[in-house]
Amino acid sequence: MFSLGLSMEELMKRGVRLGADVPYCLMRGTALSEGIGEILTPLDPVPQCQVLIAKPSVSVSTKFVYENLHVNQLPKTAHPDIDRLMRAIEDRDLRGLAENMGNILETVTIPAHPVIQDIKDKMMAMGAVGAMMSGSGPTVFGLFMSPARAEEAYEEMRYGSAASIARQVYLTRFYNRNKDADIRQGNERNGK
């Protein structure tokens, strides 16, 4: 796609036909995503931190999650406060960002797959300032201010007693424009 001589705007228009997340992936960096994901507003980079990613062995049907999501029945508090999130990003306040993260899809996926909540709880117990399910799940990410705590959590989730709840575990950091992604390790367990 990048060798076609198309502008970024044209790539993003074509990309949304492939999937709602494609324009975001093409743009890179931090952005406010609206619509079905095709309306993007670039934001300042998020505060740098360590990101622990853990995926349990369960599979989640995105169709099931969206069919069982009843937005009009959710309490107002279930929705993340986008203005506060954007302010925390602007202020480079990782704790504020973590405190205001939210994913309403958790209201469907976690009851169906409680291991997701187990992973979130474990990450928080190991020092994450925030942990949340990514998209419709089942992958969970935890934000760590301390590289040492993140490394300890990675080792515990990958090799320790918590290894039974996560099949794949990665330790990385946010990709901010003009910086490398620096993925520490991406091993999968049981050859899958």
Secondary structure as the mmCIF struct_conf table of DSSP 4:
data_model
#
loop_
_struct_conf.conf_type_id
_struct_conf.id
_struct_conf.beg_label_comp_id
_struct_conf.beg_label_asym_id
_struct_conf.beg_label_seq_id
_struct_conf.end_label_comp_id
_struct_conf.end_label_asym_id
_struct_conf.end_label_seq_id
HELX_RH_3T_P HELX_RH_3T_P1 PHE A 2 LEU A 4
HELX_RH_AL_P HELX_RH_AL_P1 MET A 8 LEU A 18
TURN_TY1_P TURN_TY1_P1 ALA A 20 ASP A 21
HELX_RH_AL_P HELX_RH_AL_P2 VAL A 22 MET A 27
BEND BEND1 GLY A 29 GLY A 29
STRN STRN1 ALA A 31 GLU A 34
TURN_TY1_P TURN_TY1_P2 GLY A 35 GLU A 38
STRN STRN2 ILE A 39 PRO A 42
HELX_LH_PP_P HELX_LH_PP_P1 ASP A 44 GLN A 48
STRN STRN3 GLN A 50 LYS A 55
BEND BEND2 SER A 57 SER A 57
HELX_RH_AL_P HELX_RH_AL_P3 THR A 62 GLU A 67
TURN_TY1_P TURN_TY1_P3 ASN A 68 ASN A 68
HELX_RH_3T_P HELX_RH_3T_P2 VAL A 71 GLN A 73
BEND BEND3 LEU A 74 LEU A 74
HELX_RH_3T_P HELX_RH_3T_P3 LYS A 76 ALA A 78
BEND BEND4 HIS A 79 HIS A 79
HELX_RH_AL_P HELX_RH_AL_P4 ILE A 82 GLU A 90
TURN_TY1_P TURN_TY1_P4 ASP A 91 ARG A 92
HELX_RH_AL_P HELX_RH_AL_P5 LEU A 94 ASN A 100
TURN_TY1_P TURN_TY1_P5 ILE A 104 LEU A 105
HELX_RH_AL_P HELX_RH_AL_P6 GLU A 106 ALA A 112
TURN_TY1_P TURN_TY1_P6 PRO A 114 PRO A 114
HELX_RH_AL_P HELX_RH_AL_P7 VAL A 115 ALA A 125
TURN_TY1_P TURN_TY1_P7 MET A 126 GLY A 127
BEND BEND5 VAL A 129 VAL A 129
STRN STRN4 GLY A 130 MET A 133
TURN_TY1_P TURN_TY1_P8 GLY A 135 SER A 136
BEND BEND6 GLY A 137 PRO A 138
STRN STRN5 VAL A 140 PHE A 144
BEND BEND7 MET A 145 MET A 145
HELX_RH_AL_P HELX_RH_AL_P8 PRO A 147 TYR A 159
BEND BEND8 GLY A 160 GLY A 160
HELX_RH_3T_P HELX_RH_3T_P4 SER A 161 SER A 164
TURN_TY1_P TURN_TY1_P9 ILE A 165 ILE A 165
BEND BEND9 ARG A 167 ARG A 167
STRN STRN6 GLN A 168 ARG A 173
TURN_TY1_P TURN_TY1_P10 ARG A 177 ASN A 178
BEND BEND10 LYS A 179 LYS A 179
STRN STRN7 GLN A 185 GLN A 185
STRN STRN8 GLU A 188 GLU A 188
HELX_RH_3T_P HELX_RH_3T_P5 ARG A 189 GLY A 191
#
